Amino acid sequence: MIFADEPTGNLDSRSSREVLGFLRDSVRDYGQSIVMVTHDPRAASFADRVLVLADGNITRDMQHPTYNEILEVFAGDDDIDDVPAADMVAPSTATEGAQA
């Protein structure tokens, strides 16, 4: 299991894509499980599953979401002050049975 806390936070877009591609390949090719915490919808869209957290509670559980679907979750939020506080935890696994 690999834990990745904001793995693309300080990277340019090219380097971010490389890191996210490496993580996705690790899942596909080696059966690794990745738990990634990010505020970046683009990074979260690489995940098999996205859990959206707000105020310590899971507010969404999304399977294979697209970038646009993740953006819609935040665009539909009525309280703009809650958006930055919402963390996305994105566990990616090679098989459904391996997910927590």
Backbone hydrogen bonds, N-H to C=O, Kabsch-Sander energy under -0.5 kcal/mol:
donor,donor_aa,acceptor,acceptor_aa,energy
2,I,33,S,-3.1
4,A,2,I,-0.5
4,A,35,V,-3.1
5,D,3,F,-0.5
6,E,4,A,-0.8
6,E,37,V,-3.3
9,G,6,E,-1.5
11,L,8,T,-1.6
16,S,12,D,-2.5
17,R,13,S,-2.2
18,E,14,R,-1.9
19,V,15,S,-2.5
20,L,16,S,-2.8
21,G,17,R,-2.4
22,F,18,E,-2.4
23,L,19,V,-2.4
24,R,20,L,-2.5
25,D,21,G,-2.7
26,S,22,F,-2.1
27,V,23,L,-1.5
28,R,24,R,-2.5
29,D,25,D,-3.4
30,Y,25,D,-0.5
30,Y,26,S,-1.2
31,G,27,V,-1.3
32,Q,26,S,-1.9
34,I,92,S,-2.9
35,V,2,I,-2.8
36,M,34,I,-0.6
36,M,90,A,-0.9
37,V,4,A,-2.5
38,T,36,M,-0.5
38,T,88,M,-2.3
44,A,40,D,-2.4
45,S,41,P,-1.7
46,F,43,A,-1.5
47,A,44,A,-1.9
49,R,91,P,-0.7
50,V,62,M,-2.8
51,L,89,V,-2.7
52,V,50,V,-0.6
52,V,60,R,-2.2
53,L,51,L,-0.5
53,L,87,D,-3.1
54,A,57,N,-2.5
57,N,54,A,-1.8
59,T,52,V,-3.3
59,T,57,N,-0.6
60,R,52,V,-1.2
62,M,50,V,-3.1
64,H,48,D,-4.1
64,H,62,M,-0.5
70,I,66,T,-2.0
71,L,67,Y,-2.3
72,E,68,N,-2.1
73,V,69,E,-1.3
74,F,70,I,-1.2
75,A,71,L,-2.5
76,G,72,E,-1.9
77,D,74,F,-1.0
80,I,78,D,-0.8
82,D,79,D,-2.1
83,V,79,D,-0.5
83,V,80,I,-0.8
86,A,82,D,-0.9
86,A,83,V,-1.2
87,D,53,L,-0.7
87,D,85,A,-0.7
88,M,38,T,-1.7
89,V,51,L,-2.7
89,V,87,D,-0.5
90,A,36,M,-3.6
90,A,88,M,-0.6
92,S,34,I,-2.7
98,A,95,T,-1.0
99,Q,96,E,-1.5
